[in-house]
Amino acid sequence: MPIKMTQQDVAEWILDILVNDLKLKPGDAVPDQQLKQKYRDRKGDSADIKAGLQYAEEQGWMAHDGPPTGTWRLTQLGHENA
């Protein structure tokens, strides 16, 4: 049985993707779909990502640029917590 990840676990995993896989620096952005695909490629559960993204945004680790760009921007605080 797979281990259920907490919102914080998912958010930290997302930060790891942004910083270590995609090599983003503070202020850099990634399209929503690219981030979600990279998460799924790591065998992340698609049902968890929304809660993880929300948690990361609440912590100030990421900012959602919303429509029409649909990108997620890494903050300085997010980079420091990766």
Stockholm file with secondary structure:
# STOCKHOLM 1.0

chainA/1-82         MPIKMTQQDVAEWILDILVNDLKLKPGDAVPDQQLKQKYRDRKGDSADIKAGLQYAEEQGWMAHDGPPTGTWRLTQLGHENA
#=GR chainA/1-82 SS CCCCCCHHHHHHHHHHIIIIISCCCTTCEEEHHHHHHHHHHTTCCHHHHHHHHHHHHHTTSEEECCTTTCEEEECHHHHHHC
#=GC SS_cons        CCCCCCHHHHHHHHHHIIIIISCCCTTCEEEHHHHHHHHHHTTCCHHHHHHHHHHHHHTTSEEECCTTTCEEEECHHHHHHC
//
